Amino acid sequence: MPDDALIHNPHGGLPRLLEIMRRLRDPESGCPWDIEQDFASIAPYTIEEAYEVADAIEREAWDELKDELGDLLLQVVFHAQIAKDRGFFEFHAIADKISDKMVARHPHVFGSESRDKSAEQQTLDWETVKAAERAAKAQMGVLDGVALGLPALMRAVKLQKRAARVGFDWPDASHVLDKIQEEAAELTEAANTLPQDKIEEEMGDLLFVVANLARHMKVDPEVALRRANAKFTRRFTSIEAALAAKGRRPEQSNLEEMDRLWDAAKAEEKRQP
């Protein structure tokens, strides 16, 4: 029997959201679009919503963050309902699973271990626990369990961290810088002599080593690249504004003029506190 009172209760919380999704997926009375979806079709939306959460945090848009977290929660609820429809598991099983995992990974909080440890030591302990979890899943290879669906840059760093744990790593960043020069030279040679697929391969090698440099310098390359994207957007927007003040658009300008405007925008940013 449909629970309309819960559906329209503005303070219904998580039970309300679960009921809404159940109704949306009802094969008799639900929404045709929601009924047609499956794990694979929803996965891209899940990734997109996670990035929108990160974007709101990056911009410190706290009012937006509440909405974006709601959108992300909806994705979890959607996947849970699909799983329930197929007889795999229900939402409470997801909550139970992550709760069990958090308790197991924090014996210094929920168990008898001492809490007198640094965040760095806790990270090392956490990796030990996760390694045991992977072994229980028969993931015996060093790189087993690094999700294929991660953004490529993020996955590169995770693969490198796994390899570094068993000693497969350069001793310091200077060696990585040397490798970047080597890979850049190989890419230049490939661009002049090799087919496109080989150029792509060499470009991938260069990007992989750049990600490794970021790791050695304790920089999150995803964050660094997002900030670089934001900087580019700000400065190019300044170019557009300067041209608009002259009654023109970028396509009515040229590289030399836009480069001067770029330098002006860059200089203005440096003058700001």
N, C-alpha and C positions, 0 to 999 in steps of 0.2 A: 504494500500500500504506500503510495507516494507520501513522503513526509513534507507537505507544503509549509507547515509551521516552521520547520527547521530551515528549509530553503530560504524563507523570507525573514529569518531572524538575523538582524544585523550584528548580533553578538554570538553567533553560532560557532565561531572558531573553526577548528579543524574538522569536527564532525560535519559541519555545514558544507565545507568544501568537498569532503569525501562524498556526501550525498549528491551534491551538484554534479560531480563527475560521474557518479553512478547513473544519474538520470540522463546525462548527456550521451552516455554510451548504451543506454537501454535500446535493444534492437527493435522494440515496438514503438516507442514514443520519443526516442532520443533525437539528437541532431545528426543528419546524414553524414556530415563531414567528420564529426567526432567518431561515429560508428565505423567509418572506413579506415581510420588510422591504425597503424601498428607500431611496434617498437622502432623499426627502421625509419618510418616516415616522420616520427616525432623526434628522433634523435637530433637532427639538425636544429630544431627549435630549442631543444634543451641546451645545446652548446651556445647558441645565440643568446639565450637568456642569461647564461652564466657570464658571458662577456659583458652583457649590459649591466649586470651587478658590478662587475669590476670597473666598468666605465663610470658608474655613479660614485663609486668609492674614490676613484682617481680624481674626479671633479669635486669631491666632497659635497655632492648633492644629496644631502641626507633625507630630504623629503622624497626625492625620487627613489632613494635606496629602498624605502619601505615597499613601494610599488614593484620595483624590480625583483626584490626578494620574494614577493607574492607571486610574480610571474614564474620565477624559478621553482617555487614550491608547487605551483600548478603542474609543472612538467613532471615532478616526482609523483604527484597524485595521479596524473594521466598514465604514466608507465605502470603504476601500481594497479590501476583499474584494468588495464590491458592484461596484466599478469593474472589478476583475479578472474577475468573473463575466460582466460585460457586454462584456468585451474593450476597455475604455477605457484602463486603465493598471494597474500593480501598485504595491505599497507602496514598493519601492525607487525608483520614479520620483518619488514624493512627496518622499522623502528627498533625492534628487538635485536636485530642483527648488529646494527651500528652501536647500540647500547652495550651489547656484550663485548664488541671490539674495543670500545673506549675504556671499559672497565679493565679488560685484559691488558691494554697498552699503558695503563696508568696505575700500576700496583703501588706506587708511592703516594697515591691519593686514595685509592679504594682498597688497598691491601696492606700488607705488613712492612713493605719496603720503606726505607727512610726517605723523607721528602727533602733532605738536606743534600741537594745536588744542583748543579748548574743547568741552565737551559741546553748548553752544549752536550753535557753528559746525558741529559734526557733524550736528546736527539739520537745519540749513539745507542742508548738502550732501546729506543723505539725501533731503530733499524734492526736490532737483534730480534725483537719480537716479530717484526714484519717478515724477517727471513725465516723464522720458525713457521709462521703462517703460510708462507709460500711453499715450504717443505711439506707441510701437511696437505697442500693441494697438489703435490707431486710436481711443483714448479722448481726443478732442481738446477736448471741453468741460471747463470748469473743474471742474464738479461730477461729471464722469464717473468711475465706479469707486467711488463711496461706496456701500457695500453696502446694499441695501434691507432686508436681514434684521437689521440692527443694531437694538438697542433704540432707541426713538425719541429719547430724551434724548441718547444717545451720538451718534446720527446727526446730530442738530441741530448739535452742537458741531463735528463733522467738516465738515459743509456750510459752517458759518460760517467755519471756519479756511481752507477752500479759497477762499471768496469774499474773505476778508481778504488773501490772498496777492496778489490783483490790485487791491487798494485799495478793495474794496467793504466798508467797515467804519467804525464810529464811531471818532472819534479817541481817546475815553477813556470811562471807565465812567459819567461824569456824564450823557452823552447817552443811554446805555442806561437809566439810572434814569428819565430823563424819558420815554423810550419806554414803560417799564413802567407809569408813571402813565397815559399815554395809552391803552395797551391795557387796563388795569384799568377805566378809565372806559367804554371801548367794551364791555367784557364786562358791566358793570353795566347799561348801556343795553340791551344785547341780552337780558339776563335778564328785563327788564321788558316788552320789546316784540317780540321776534323768536322764531321757532320754534326747536325744539331743535337742528336741524342748524346753524343760524347761531350758537347759543350755543356749540356744540361748536367751531365754527370760530374764534370769538373766544377761547375757552379755549386752543386750540392756539396762536394768535398770542401770547398772554400767556406760555405755557410756553416758546415758542421764544425770546422776548426774555429771559426769566429765565435760560435756558441761555446766552444771549449774555453776560449780566452775569457769570455764573460764569466764562466764558472770559476776559473782560476782567480779572477779579480773580484769575486764575490758580488757580481752584478747579475741580476735577473734579466736575461736578454729580452724576455717578453715585455717587462716593464720598461726597459731602456728603449725598445723599439716603439712602444706605444707613446712614450714621451717624445721621441723623435718625430713620430707622425703628428703629434699635437703641435710641436714646434713648426714643422713644415706647413701645417694648416694655418697657424697664426700668421706666419710670414707671407704666405701666398695670399691670404685674405687681405693683408696690408697692401700688397701689390694691387689687388683688385680695387681696393678703396682709393688708392692714390690715382689710379687710372680713371676711375669713375669720376673723381673730382675734376678731371680734365675732359670729361664727356666721352671717354673711350673704354673699351673692353680689352682683356688680354690678347684676344686674337687680332686686335687692331694695333698691337704694340710689336716689339721685337725682343729678342733675347738680351741684347745689350741694355735696352732701357729697363726691362724687367729685372735684370741682374743688379742694376744700380738701385732700383727700388727695394730689392731684397736686402742689399747691404745696408740701406737706410733703415729698414725695419729691424735688422739685426743690431745695428748700432743703438737704436731706440730701446730695444730690450735690455741692452747692457747698461744703459743709463738709468733704468728703473731699479729701485731698491729691491 
